[in-house]
Amino acid sequence: EDSDEPSWFRKVSYNPFKKCKRKTHQKEFFDDVPADGLRTTSADLFLFYSQTFSDNEEAIKSVDEIMDEFFSPGGWSRCFDNIYAIEANIPKELDLYIPSAQEELYNWVNGPNRQFEAAFRIIQSGEWGNYDGFYLMEGDSVPVKNYWLDVILGEIDAYKPFAVLGAQYDGDKW
């Protein structure tokens, strides 16, 4: 099927970076956190697919488009140092996320849980570089603030060392 409409994966992947810009020296967003983290902090972008790229042409095409955008003039390379496309290799039949079945299906959230575990292990392995931490941005997250990445990196720098950083969790507790 040939369409000019961007794929679902492309739309989800593009939205977080619309507001990602390197900026000069500004501190008006937060008083205690410098908002210019990218000028002094390195950040890499991992596009992480739960299954296997080779089994999904749409995923391959989407990653190729994202990589093209990353390396285009004025693209996301102004926000990140490197970009990597990695995969969790979760079999399709086990890549489950079915919130409506949480009462009757014990592994209703198996896909996201296994993907997080695989991401952590891959990043921790050192194969892609040496990292002392990572920020996991859920696929349905859409930043609303310009320079959101600068703010996150500034908070990391301001509050390190830590094991977990963020707001108190106020969601479902399984």
ABEGO torsion letter per residue (X at the ends): XBBABBBAAAAAAAAAAAABBBBBBBAAABAABBAAAAAABBBBBBBBBABBAAABAAAAAAAAAAAAAAABBGBAAAABABBBBBBAGBBAAABBBBAAAAAABAAAAAAAAAAAAAAAAAAAAGAAEBBAEBBBBBAABBBABBGAAAAAAAAAAAAOBBABBEBBBABBBX
